[in-house]
Amino acid sequence: QVQLAESGGGLVQPGGSLRLSCAASGRIFNIYAMGWYRQAPGKQRELVARISSGGSIDYADSVKGRFTISRDNAKNTVYLQMDSLKPEDTGVYYCNAPYGSGIVRYNWGQGTQVTVSS
Protein backbone atom coordinates (compact mmCIF):
# COMPACT_ATOMS: atom_id res chain seq x y z
CA GLN A 1 0.00 0.00 0.00
CA VAL A 2 1.40 3.37 -1.01
CA GLN A 3 1.73 5.94 1.74
CA LEU A 4 2.55 9.59 1.16
CA ALA A 5 4.47 11.81 3.55
CA GLU A 6 4.80 15.53 2.93
CA SER A 7 7.45 17.68 4.55
CA GLY A 8 9.21 21.00 4.21
CA GLY A 9 6.50 23.46 5.13
CA GLY A 10 6.85 26.27 7.59
CA LEU A 11 6.43 29.96 8.23
CA VAL A 12 7.98 32.25 5.66
CA GLN A 13 7.78 35.94 4.82
CA PRO A 14 6.26 37.15 1.56
CA GLY A 15 8.81 36.81 -1.20
CA GLY A 16 10.50 33.92 0.53
CA SER A 17 11.00 30.35 -0.61
CA LEU A 18 10.26 26.85 0.57
CA ARG A 19 11.00 23.44 -0.86
CA LEU A 20 8.43 20.75 -0.18
CA SER A 21 9.07 17.05 -0.46
CA CYS A 22 6.66 14.18 -0.88
CA ALA A 23 8.05 10.76 -0.11
CA ALA A 24 6.10 7.72 -1.23
CA SER A 25 6.51 4.20 0.01
CA GLY A 26 7.22 1.70 -2.71
CA ARG A 27 7.61 2.53 -6.37
CA ILE A 28 4.05 2.26 -7.60
CA PHE A 29 3.68 6.00 -8.03
CA ASN A 30 6.49 6.08 -10.57
CA ILE A 31 4.16 5.08 -13.39
CA TYR A 32 1.55 7.71 -12.55
CA ALA A 33 1.32 11.44 -12.75
CA MET A 34 1.85 13.15 -9.41
CA GLY A 35 0.55 16.45 -8.20
CA TRP A 36 0.75 18.96 -5.41
CA TYR A 37 -2.48 20.23 -3.89
CA ARG A 38 -3.19 22.92 -1.36
CA GLN A 39 -6.13 23.67 0.87
CA ALA A 40 -6.92 26.78 2.82
CA PRO A 41 -9.32 26.59 5.79
CA GLY A 42 -12.90 26.28 4.59
CA LYS A 43 -11.81 26.01 0.97
CA GLN A 44 -11.69 23.23 -1.56
CA ARG A 45 -8.44 21.43 -2.10
CA GLU A 46 -6.97 22.58 -5.39
CA LEU A 47 -4.37 21.10 -7.68
CA VAL A 48 -1.54 23.58 -8.12
CA ALA A 49 1.06 21.54 -9.99
CA ARG A 50 1.19 18.25 -11.84
CA ILE A 51 3.98 16.21 -13.35
CA SER A 52 3.42 13.17 -15.53
CA SER A 53 5.38 9.95 -15.34
CA GLY A 54 7.27 11.16 -18.40
CA GLY A 55 8.03 14.57 -16.94
CA SER A 56 5.49 16.83 -18.61
CA ILE A 57 4.34 19.58 -16.26
CA ASP A 58 1.29 21.73 -15.72
CA TYR A 59 0.70 24.52 -13.20
CA ALA A 60 -2.28 26.40 -11.96
CA ASP A 61 -2.25 29.97 -13.21
CA SER A 62 -1.93 31.23 -9.64
CA VAL A 63 1.50 29.64 -9.19
CA LYS A 64 2.88 29.63 -12.71
CA GLY A 65 6.32 31.18 -12.86
CA ARG A 66 6.83 30.88 -9.12
CA PHE A 67 6.55 27.16 -8.33
CA THR A 68 8.51 24.30 -9.83
CA ILE A 69 7.46 20.68 -9.54
CA SER A 70 9.92 17.87 -10.10
CA ARG A 71 10.22 14.18 -9.37
CA ASP A 72 12.95 11.70 -8.67
CA ASN A 73 11.50 8.31 -9.44
CA ALA A 74 14.56 6.50 -8.12
CA LYS A 75 13.91 8.08 -4.74
CA ASN A 76 10.12 7.81 -4.94
CA THR A 77 9.95 11.50 -4.20
CA VAL A 78 8.17 14.52 -5.66
CA TYR A 79 9.28 18.07 -4.92
CA LEU A 80 7.73 21.48 -5.05
CA GLN A 81 10.09 24.43 -5.11
CA MET A 82 8.10 27.49 -4.06
CA ASP A 83 9.60 30.90 -4.77
CA SER A 84 8.26 34.43 -4.48
CA LEU A 85 5.69 33.24 -1.98
CA LYS A 86 2.58 35.31 -1.37
CA PRO A 87 0.17 35.33 1.57
CA GLU A 88 -2.47 33.73 -0.65
CA ASP A 89 -0.20 30.70 -0.97
CA THR A 90 -0.93 29.89 2.66
CA GLY A 91 -2.49 26.50 3.23
CA VAL A 92 -1.86 22.85 3.85
CA TYR A 93 -0.01 21.25 0.97
CA TYR A 94 -0.55 17.65 -0.04
CA CYS A 95 0.72 15.37 -2.74
CA ASN A 96 -1.18 12.65 -4.53
CA ALA A 97 -1.68 11.05 -7.91
CA PRO A 98 -4.45 12.76 -9.86
CA TYR A 99 -6.82 10.30 -11.44
CA GLY A 100 -8.98 12.82 -13.23
CA SER A 101 -12.10 14.79 -12.28
CA GLY A 102 -10.80 15.52 -8.79
CA ILE A 103 -10.12 11.88 -7.98
CA VAL A 104 -6.81 10.72 -6.56
CA ARG A 105 -5.27 7.27 -6.39
CA TYR A 106 -3.99 7.17 -2.83
CA ASN A 107 -5.10 8.06 0.65
CA TRP A 108 -4.23 11.59 1.65
CA GLY A 109 -1.28 12.12 3.91
CA GLN A 110 -1.25 14.64 6.73
CA GLY A 111 0.09 17.38 4.49
CA THR A 112 2.53 20.10 5.43
CA GLN A 113 1.52 23.57 6.55
CA VAL A 114 2.77 26.56 4.59
CA THR A 115 2.18 29.97 6.12
CA VAL A 116 3.25 33.10 4.29
CA SER A 117 3.06 36.11 6.57
CA SER A 118 5.11 39.13 7.49
RALIN-V470417 format. One record per pair of residues at least 4 apart in sequence whose C-alpha atoms are under 8 Angstrom apart, sorted by the first residue. I is the first residue (numbers start at 0). J is the second residue. D is the distance in Angstrom with one decimal. If there is no record, write none. Layout:
I;J;D
I;J;D
This chain:
0;24;7.7
0;25;7.9
1;23;6.4
1;24;5.3
1;25;6.3
1;27;7.2
1;28;7.8
1;105;6.8
2;23;5.6
2;24;5.4
2;105;7.4
2;106;7.2
2;108;7.2
3;21;6.5
3;22;5.8
3;23;4.7
3;24;6.8
3;94;7.2
3;95;7.5
3;106;7.8
3;107;7.1
3;108;5.4
4;21;5.5
4;22;5.2
4;23;6.5
4;108;5.8
4;109;7.1
4;110;7.1
5;19;7.1
5;20;5.7
5;21;4.5
5;22;6.5
5;92;7.7
5;93;6.5
5;94;7.0
5;108;7.0
5;109;7.2
5;110;5.3
5;111;5.7
6;19;5.7
6;20;5.3
6;21;6.5
6;110;7.4
6;111;5.6
7;17;7.0
7;18;5.9
7;19;4.5
7;20;6.1
7;111;6.9
8;17;6.8
8;18;7.5
8;19;6.3
8;111;5.2
8;112;5.2
8;113;4.9
8;114;7.9
9;17;7.8
9;111;7.8
9;112;6.1
9;113;5.1
9;114;6.1
10;113;6.2
10;114;4.7
10;115;6.0
10;116;7.2
11;15;6.0
11;16;7.2
11;17;7.8
11;113;7.8
11;114;6.2
11;115;5.0
11;116;6.3
11;117;7.7
12;84;7.6
12;115;5.4
12;116;5.0
12;117;4.9
13;83;6.9
13;84;5.3
13;85;5.0
13;86;6.4
13;115;5.7
13;116;6.0
13;117;6.4
14;82;6.9
14;83;4.1
14;84;4.8
14;85;6.4
15;82;6.2
15;83;5.5
15;84;5.5
16;80;7.5
16;81;5.3
16;82;4.4
16;83;6.3
16;84;6.2
17;80;6.2
17;81;5.1
17;82;6.7
18;78;7.0
18;79;5.7
18;80;4.5
18;81;5.9
19;78;5.5
19;79;5.0
19;80;6.4
19;81;7.8
20;76;6.7
20;77;5.9
20;78;4.6
20;79;6.5
21;76;5.4
21;77;5.0
21;78;6.2
21;94;6.3
22;74;7.9
22;75;6.0
22;76;4.6
22;77;6.7
23;28;7.4
23;75;5.5
23;76;6.2
24;75;7.1
25;75;7.1
26;72;7.6
26;75;6.0
27;31;7.8
28;32;7.6
28;33;7.5
28;75;7.4
28;96;7.4
29;52;6.2
29;72;5.6
29;75;6.9
30;52;5.4
31;51;6.5
31;52;5.2
31;96;6.6
32;49;6.9
32;50;5.5
32;51;3.9
32;52;5.0
32;96;5.7
32;97;6.6
33;49;5.7
33;50;5.4
33;51;6.3
33;52;7.6
33;77;7.5
33;94;7.1
33;95;5.8
33;96;4.4
33;97;6.3
34;46;6.8
34;47;7.4
34;48;5.4
34;49;4.1
34;50;6.2
34;94;5.6
34;95;5.6
34;96;5.9
34;97;6.4
35;46;6.0
35;47;5.8
35;48;5.3
35;49;6.5
35;79;7.4
35;92;6.8
35;93;5.7
35;94;4.5
35;95;6.7
36;44;6.3
36;45;5.3
36;46;4.3
36;47;5.5
36;48;7.2
36;92;5.5
36;93;5.0
36;94;5.9
36;95;7.7
37;44;5.5
37;45;5.5
37;46;6.7
37;47;7.0
37;90;5.9
37;91;5.4
37;92;4.3
37;93;6.0
38;42;6.1
38;43;6.1
38;44;4.4
38;45;6.4
38;90;5.2
38;91;5.3
38;92;6.6
39;43;7.4
39;44;7.4
39;89;6.8
39;90;4.5
39;91;6.5
40;90;7.3
46;59;7.1
47;58;5.6
47;59;4.8
47;61;7.8
47;62;6.9
48;56;7.3
48;57;5.7
48;58;4.4
48;59;6.2
48;67;7.9
48;68;6.5
49;56;5.6
49;57;5.2
49;58;6.4
49;68;7.1
50;54;5.6
50;55;5.5
50;56;4.5
50;57;6.6
50;68;6.8
50;69;7.0
50;70;7.7
51;55;5.2
51;56;6.5
54;69;7.8
54;70;7.9
56;68;7.5
58;62;6.6
58;63;5.6
59;63;6.1
62;66;5.7
65;81;6.2
65;82;5.2
65;83;6.0
65;84;7.6
66;79;6.7
66;80;5.5
66;81;4.6
66;82;6.0
67;78;8.0
67;79;5.6
67;80;5.0
67;81;6.6
68;77;7.3
68;78;5.6
68;79;4.6
68;80;6.4
69;77;5.8
69;78;5.2
69;79;6.6
70;75;7.8
70;76;5.8
70;77;4.2
70;78;6.0
71;75;6.1
71;76;5.4
71;77;6.3
72;76;6.3
72;77;8.0
84;88;6.5
84;115;6.7
85;89;7.6
85;115;6.1
85;116;8.0
86;114;7.3
86;115;4.7
86;116;5.8
87;115;7.6
88;113;7.5
88;114;7.5
88;115;6.7
89;112;7.8
89;113;5.3
89;114;4.7
89;115;5.5
90;112;6.0
90;113;5.4
90;114;6.5
91;110;5.8
91;111;5.4
91;112;4.4
91;113;6.0
92;110;5.2
92;111;5.3
92;112;6.2
92;113;7.0
93;107;7.3
93;108;6.8
93;109;7.4
93;110;4.6
93;111;6.7
94;107;7.6
94;108;7.7
94;110;7.5
95;103;6.3
95;104;7.0
95;105;6.4
95;106;8.0
95;107;7.0
96;103;5.3
96;104;5.4
96;105;6.8
97;101;7.0
97;102;6.0
97;103;4.5
97;104;6.5
98;102;5.0
98;103;4.9
98;104;6.1
99;103;7.3
